[in-house]
Amino acid sequence: MIFTREQLLHIVRTDPEATVDIILALQEQGQILTKRVAQLEQQISKNSQNSSKPPSSDGINKPQPKSLRKRSGKKRGGQKDHKGHTLEKAEKPDLIIPLPVTTCSCCADLSHEPVVSYDCRQVFEIPEPKLDVIEYRSEIKICPQCGQTAKASFPEGVNAPVQYGPRFRGMLVYMQNQHFIPADRLSQLVSDLYGRSVSVATILDASARSYNNLASFEKNLVDALTDSKVLHADESGVRTVKKLYWLHSAGTESLTFYGVHEKRGREAMDHFQILPNYKGRLIHDFWKPYLNYDCQHGFCNAHLLRELTFLFEQQGQIWAKRMFDLLNNMNDFVSTKSIQLTTEEKQPYLKQYRELLSDGCKTNPSLPNPSKKKRGRRAKSKAQNLLQRLDEFEDSVLGFLHDINVPFTNNLAEQDIRMIKVRLKISGCFRTIQGAQHFARIRSYLSTARKQGRNILDSITAALTGSPFRPLTEF
């Protein structure tokens, strides 16, 4: 209710109790609005550099690029002993075109003079794209003894009068699942390059065959990941069938698994049968369902550094800046070591870490719970939640300090999962959940092949013929 000046003067003169009630109500409303304004200011001040928000959410007011990495002190450009990738001459060129010299600048005839040397220049060029047509001719003969007709057998996989070969179909699978070219555009690409019209159905059939033939590979991949010492995990939304599904990833330096599920949490993680049996060190970004698994944990410190950046840049909390520097200093120190740190080497860092937590708690003291009139506990601030996480999960945050084989960040999983966003931007959402599942399994195979240094086209061709490679736990 809004009062006029005259109404307020009348209330003050005639009813002091009502005046006090109005003032108290305004104070309470002011506190609520002040708190809400602070929350909104914190919300709009968050970006991809000081929180877990993706860069795509920064909008047109993107912050200036600012990396969390420190300067190395090296000069810009290629470093000494850096191996370059300069185009080098081939020892045996495929085609030699002689360029004869017949006259001299003085007009003398050189036609019959011997060649003393050559000045060679090589041009690397692709040949005109062309499909080789291989025709198998099965001999048919009549037996002179019994009179029956005998016919030679065709090679395995040659089933139709006219068909595409496994390497060509492997190229279709590779282009669709590695470079995210949609099926209709891939059909047009083949027509432009090779002058042959390949249907969308042929492309999808090649992917479906690859998916079916990779069932054994996926089982071996799950077993290999379960036995790994350090495992990176992450998840990201996938739009398909007008519904949000989730792409889950689990990977190491040499292995990558992708799986699509309608759930994001533990139901999906149990379904893929990797984490329920895992006993090594699981690296993740503190998504709580991961904590349900009975294994060692390691948190992505890149996420923690962004949260600390927000606290000292937007809220001026000094302890956060010191914790930011301490974590980076720890990482720099550990990166110089080739053997595990001793207790004496770790102790100064652990002492500083706990002292900074104490400073943070003093800066952000816990507030008393609300009166009995209001139900529930008082909500904690961002700083209080972060401090609680740093305290309760110290071993997981500092896993890289206690074991030099534990990475400082979860960047490997971030890089593995990033490709789905690129795929969605290029090709759009999946039209069916089956298509998403096909993509996930094939992409697991391609990513693992690349990590292990295998030829991608040869690997997918082997999968199409039913002979995928077996993933190795240690590579």
C-alpha positions in Angstrom: 0.0 0.0 0.0 1.3 3.5 -0.9 0.6 6.4 1.6 0.4 10.0 0.8 2.3 12.6 2.8 -1.0 13.7 4.6 -1.9 10.1 5.4 1.5 9.4 7.0 1.4 12.6 9.1 -2.0 11.7 10.3 -0.8 8.1 11.3 2.2 9.5 13.1 0.1 11.9 15.1 -2.7 9.6 16.0 -1.3 6.0 16.0 2.5 5.7 16.9 2.2 1.8 17.0 1.1 1.8 13.4 4.0 4.1 12.5 6.5 1.6 14.0 4.9 -1.3 12.1 5.2 0.6 8.8 8.9 1.4 9.5 9.7 -2.2 10.4 8.0 -3.5 7.3 9.9 -1.1 5.1 13.2 -2.1 6.8 12.5 -5.8 6.2 11.5 -5.1 2.6 14.6 -3.1 2.1 16.8 -5.9 3.4 15.1 -8.3 1.0 15.6 -6.0 -2.0 19.2 -5.3 -1.0 20.0 -9.0 -0.8 18.3 -9.6 -4.1 20.2 -6.8 -5.8 23.5 -8.2 -4.5 22.5 -11.7 -5.9 21.7 -10.2 -9.3 24.9 -8.2 -9.4 26.9 -11.3 -8.6 25.0 -13.2 -11.3 25.7 -10.6 -14.1 29.3 -10.3 -13.0 30.0 -14.0 -13.7 31.5 -15.0 -17.0 33.6 -17.8 -18.4 36.8 -16.5 -16.8 35.6 -16.5 -13.2 33.0 -19.3 -13.1 32.0 -22.5 -14.8 29.9 -20.7 -17.4 30.8 -21.6 -21.0 32.3 -18.8 -23.2 29.2 -19.0 -25.4 27.1 -17.5 -22.6 29.2 -14.3 -22.4 27.1 -12.7 -25.1 28.3 -9.5 -26.9 29.9 -8.1 -23.7 32.7 -10.7 -23.7 35.5 -10.0 -21.2 39.0 -9.4 -22.5 40.9 -12.7 -23.0 42.8 -13.6 -19.8 44.5 -16.9 -19.3 45.1 -18.5 -15.9 48.5 -19.6 -17.2 51.6 -17.8 -16.0 54.3 -16.4 -18.3 57.0 -18.9 -19.0 59.7 -16.2 -19.6 60.5 -17.6 -23.0 60.7 -15.5 -26.2 57.7 -15.6 -28.6 57.8 -17.9 -31.6 59.4 -21.3 -32.1 61.8 -22.4 -29.4 65.3 -23.8 -29.9 65.4 -27.4 -31.0 61.7 -27.1 -31.9 60.9 -29.7 -34.6 59.3 -27.9 -37.5 56.9 -29.2 -40.2 58.4 -27.7 -43.3 57.4 -29.3 -46.6 60.4 -31.4 -47.7 61.4 -32.8 -51.0 60.4 -36.3 -51.9 63.2 -38.8 -52.7 61.2 -40.5 -55.4 58.7 -38.2 -57.2 55.7 -39.8 -58.8 56.1 -37.8 -62.0 59.2 -36.1 -63.5 58.7 -33.5 -66.2 62.0 -32.6 -67.9 62.5 -29.0 -69.0 65.2 -29.1 -71.8 67.4 -26.1 -72.5 68.2 -25.7 -76.2 69.9 -22.3 -76.6 72.3 -20.1 -74.6 71.8 -16.4 -73.9 74.6 -15.9 -76.6 72.3 -17.8 -79.1 74.6 -20.9 -79.2 72.8 -24.2 -79.9 72.8 -26.5 -76.8 70.5 -29.2 -78.2 73.3 -31.8 -78.4 75.3 -30.8 -75.3 75.4 -33.2 -72.3 73.5 -32.3 -69.1 75.9 -31.5 -66.3 73.3 -31.2 -63.5 69.7 -30.4 -62.7 67.9 -27.6 -60.8 64.9 -29.4 -59.3 61.7 -27.9 -57.9 58.9 -30.1 -56.6 55.1 -29.3 -56.6 52.9 -31.3 -54.3 49.5 -31.7 -55.9 46.6 -34.0 -55.4 45.6 -36.2 -58.4 42.1 -35.8 -59.9 39.8 -37.6 -57.5 38.8 -40.9 -59.0 37.2 -44.1 -57.8 39.0 -47.3 -59.0 36.5 -49.8 -60.2 37.5 -53.3 -59.3 35.7 -56.1 -61.2 35.7 -59.6 -59.9 35.1 -62.2 -62.6 34.1 -65.5 -61.2 34.9 -68.3 -63.6 32.1 -70.7 -64.5 33.1 -74.1 -65.9 31.3 -77.4 -66.7 32.7 -80.5 -65.1 33.6 -83.1 -67.8 32.9 -86.0 -65.5 29.5 -85.1 -63.9 28.4 -82.3 -66.1 27.7 -80.0 -63.2 28.4 -76.3 -63.4 31.2 -75.1 -61.1 31.7 -71.4 -60.1 34.5 -69.6 -58.3 33.5 -68.0 -55.0 33.6 -64.2 -54.6 35.8 -62.7 -51.8 34.1 -62.1 -48.5 32.1 -58.9 -48.5 31.6 -58.8 -52.3 27.8 -59.5 -52.2 26.1 -57.4 -54.8 26.5 -56.9 -58.6 27.6 -53.3 -57.9 28.7 -51.9 -54.5 31.0 -49.5 -52.8 34.2 -51.0 -51.2 35.0 -50.9 -47.5 37.6 -48.2 -47.7 35.2 -45.9 -49.5 32.5 -46.6 -47.0 35.1 -46.1 -44.2 35.8 -42.6 -45.7 32.0 -41.8 -45.5 32.0 -42.9 -41.8 35.2 -40.9 -41.1 33.9 -37.7 -42.7 30.5 -37.9 -41.0 31.8 -38.8 -37.5 35.2 -37.1 -37.4 34.5 -33.9 -39.3 30.8 -33.8 -38.6 29.7 -33.4 -42.2 25.9 -34.0 -42.4 24.8 -36.9 -44.6 23.1 -34.8 -47.3 26.2 -32.5 -47.6 28.5 -35.5 -47.6 26.4 -36.9 -50.5 26.9 -33.7 -52.4 30.7 -33.7 -51.6 31.1 -37.2 -53.0 29.2 -36.1 -56.2 31.4 -33.1 -56.6 34.7 -34.9 -56.1 34.1 -38.3 -57.6 31.2 -37.7 -60.0 29.3 -40.5 -58.3 26.0 -40.1 -56.5 25.9 -41.8 -53.1 22.6 -41.9 -51.3 22.1 -40.7 -47.7 20.8 -44.3 -47.0 24.2 -45.7 -48.0 26.0 -43.3 -45.6 23.7 -44.1 -42.7 24.1 -47.8 -43.5 27.9 -47.5 -43.3 27.6 -45.9 -39.9 25.1 -48.6 -38.7 27.5 -51.3 -39.8 30.4 -49.7 -38.0 28.3 -49.3 -34.8 27.3 -53.0 -34.8 30.8 -54.2 -35.6 32.3 -52.1 -32.7 30.3 -53.8 -30.0 33.2 -56.0 -29.0 35.5 -52.9 -29.1 33.3 -51.0 -26.7 33.2 -54.0 -24.3 37.1 -54.1 -24.3 37.2 -50.3 -24.0 35.0 -50.4 -20.8 37.3 -53.1 -19.3 40.4 -51.1 -20.1 39.1 -47.9 -18.6 37.9 -49.7 -15.5 41.5 -50.9 -15.0 43.2 -47.5 -15.6 45.0 -45.8 -12.8 43.7 -42.2 -13.5 40.3 -41.6 -15.2 38.8 -38.3 -16.4 35.0 -38.0 -16.6 32.6 -35.3 -17.8 29.2 -34.9 -19.3 27.4 -32.4 -21.6 23.9 -31.9 -22.9 22.9 -33.3 -26.3 19.7 -32.1 -28.0 17.9 -35.0 -29.8 14.3 -36.0 -30.5 13.1 -32.7 -29.1 14.5 -33.7 -25.8 17.7 -33.1 -23.8 19.9 -36.2 -23.5 23.4 -36.3 -22.0 26.7 -37.4 -23.5 28.9 -38.9 -20.9 32.7 -39.3 -21.4 35.4 -41.3 -19.6 38.9 -41.1 -20.8 42.6 -41.4 -20.3 45.7 -40.3 -22.3 45.1 -43.3 -24.7 41.4 -44.2 -24.4 38.1 -42.4 -24.9 34.6 -43.6 -24.2 31.4 -41.8 -25.1 27.8 -42.8 -24.2 24.4 -41.2 -24.6 21.7 -41.5 -21.9 18.6 -39.6 -21.0 19.9 -39.0 -17.5 22.8 -37.0 -16.3 23.4 -38.5 -12.8 24.2 -41.8 -11.3 21.6 -43.8 -13.2 23.4 -43.1 -16.4 26.9 -43.6 -14.9 25.9 -47.0 -13.6 24.4 -47.9 -17.0 27.8 -47.6 -18.7 29.4 -50.0 -16.2 32.7 -48.1 -15.9 32.5 -46.1 -12.6 30.7 -48.8 -10.5 33.7 -51.0 -10.8 36.4 -48.4 -10.9 39.0 -48.3 -8.0 41.6 -45.8 -9.3 41.7 -42.0 -9.2 38.6 -40.3 -10.8 39.2 -36.7 -11.9 36.0 -34.6 -12.3 34.5 -31.2 -11.6 32.8 -31.9 -8.3 29.5 -33.0 -9.9 28.1 -34.7 -6.8 27.0 -38.0 -8.3 30.7 -38.8 -9.0 31.3 -38.7 -5.2 29.0 -41.7 -4.7 31.6 -44.1 -6.2 34.0 -45.9 -4.0 37.3 -44.7 -5.5 39.8 -42.0 -5.0 38.8 -38.6 -6.3 40.5 -35.6 -7.8 38.9 -32.2 -8.4 39.5 -30.1 -11.4 41.5 -27.1 -10.0 40.8 -25.0 -13.1 37.2 -24.8 -11.9 38.4 -23.8 -8.4 40.7 -21.2 -9.8 37.8 -19.6 -11.6 35.7 -19.5 -8.5 38.6 -18.0 -6.5 39.0 -15.4 -9.3 35.4 -14.3 -8.9 35.8 -13.9 -5.1 38.9 -11.7 -5.3 37.9 -9.7 -8.4 34.3 -9.2 -7.6 34.2 -9.3 -3.8 37.7 -8.3 -2.9 38.4 -11.3 -0.7 42.2 -11.3 -0.2 42.4 -14.9 1.0 41.0 -16.1 -2.3 43.8 -14.3 -4.2 46.4 -16.0 -1.9 44.8 -19.4 -2.3 44.8 -18.8 -6.1 48.5 -18.1 -6.1 49.2 -21.0 -3.7 47.5 -23.6 -5.8 49.4 -22.4 -8.9 52.7 -22.4 -7.0 52.0 -26.0 -5.8 51.4 -27.1 -9.4 54.6 -25.4 -10.6 56.6 -27.1 -7.9 55.1 -30.6 -8.5 55.7 -30.2 -12.3 59.4 -30.1 -11.7 59.4 -33.4 -9.8 59.9 -36.8 -11.3 59.4 -38.7 -8.0 56.8 -38.5 -5.3 57.1 -35.6 -2.9 58.3 -36.3 0.6 56.3 -35.3 3.7 58.9 -32.5 4.4 58.3 -31.1 0.9 54.6 -31.1 1.2 54.2 -29.8 4.8 54.9 -26.1 4.1 52.2 -26.1 1.3 49.7 -27.9 3.5 50.3 -25.5 6.4 49.7 -22.4 4.1 46.6 -24.1 2.6 45.0 -24.6 6.0 46.0 -21.1 7.2 44.3 -19.6 4.2 41.2 -21.7 4.8 41.1 -20.3 8.4 41.4 -16.7 7.0 38.6 -17.4 4.6 36.3 -18.6 7.3 37.0 -15.5 9.4 36.2 -13.3 6.3 33.0 -15.3 5.8 31.7 -16.3 9.2 28.7 -18.6 9.5 25.5 -16.7 10.2 23.0 -18.0 12.9 20.0 -19.9 11.6 16.8 -17.9 11.2 14.3 -17.6 14.0 11.8 -20.4 14.6 9.2 -18.4 12.5 11.2 -19.3 9.4 11.8 -22.9 8.5 15.0 -24.4 7.2 18.7 -23.4 7.4 20.2 -20.2 6.2 21.6 -20.4 2.7 25.4 -20.3 2.4 27.2 -17.8 0.3 29.4 -18.8 -2.7 32.5 -18.2 -0.6 31.2 -20.3 2.3 30.3 -23.2 -0.1 33.8 -23.0 -1.7 35.5 -23.0 1.7 33.5 -26.0 2.9 34.5 -27.9 -0.3 38.2 -26.9 0.1 38.1 -28.1 3.7 36.1 -31.3 3.5 37.7 -32.6 0.3 41.3 -31.4 0.9 42.8 -34.7 -0.3 40.8 -34.6 -3.5 41.7 -30.9 -4.2 45.4 -31.6 -3.5 45.5 -35.0 -5.2 48.2 -33.7 -7.5 50.4 -32.8 -4.5 50.1 -36.2 -2.9 50.6 -38.1 -6.2 52.5 -36.5 -9.1 50.7 -38.8 -11.5 47.4 -37.0 -10.7 46.7 -34.1 -13.1 46.1 -30.6 -11.8 43.0 -30.1 -14.0 40.3 -32.2 -15.8 41.3 -30.6 -19.1 41.6 -34.0 -20.8 37.9 -34.7 -20.2 37.0 -31.1 -21.2 38.8 -31.5 -24.5 37.2 -34.9 -25.1 33.7 -33.6 -24.4 34.1 -30.3 -26.4 33.7 -32.0 -29.7 30.0 -32.6 -29.1 29.4 -28.9 -29.0 31.3 -28.5 -32.3 29.3 -31.3 -33.8 25.9 -29.7 -32.7 27.0 -26.3 -34.1 28.0 -27.8 -37.5 25.3 -30.5 -38.0 22.6 -29.5 -35.6 20.8 -31.9 -33.2 20.4 -35.6 -33.7 17.2 -36.6 -35.3 17.0 -39.9 -33.4 18.4 -41.3 -30.2 19.7 -44.2 -32.3 21.8 -41.8 -34.4 23.2 -40.2 -31.2 24.2 -43.7 -29.9 25.8 -44.6 -33.2 27.8 -41.4 -33.2 29.0 -42.0 -29.6 30.3 -45.5 -30.1 32.0 -44.6 -33.5 33.5 -41.5 -32.0 34.9 -43.5 -29.1 36.7 -45.7 -31.6 38.0 -42.8 -33.7 39.2 -40.8 -30.7 40.9 -43.9 -29.2 42.6 -44.6 -32.5 43.9 -41.1 -32.8 45.2 -41.1 -29.2 47.1 -44.3 -29.9 48.6 -43.0 -33.1 46.7 -45.3 -35.5 45.7 -44.4 -39.0 42.0 -43.3 -38.7 40.9 -44.4 -42.2 42.6 -47.8 -41.9 41.0 -48.2 -38.4 37.5 -47.5 -39.5 37.9 -49.6 -42.6 38.9 -52.5 -40.3 35.8 -51.9 -38.2 33.6 -52.1 -41.3 35.1 -55.4 -42.2 34.5 -56.7 -38.7 38.1 -56.5 -37.5 38.4 -53.4 -35.1 41.6 -53.1 -33.1 41.6 -53.9 -29.5 42.2 -50.9 -27.2 45.2 -51.1 -24.8 45.0 -50.0 -21.2 48.6 -48.6 -21.1 49.9 -47.1 -24.3 
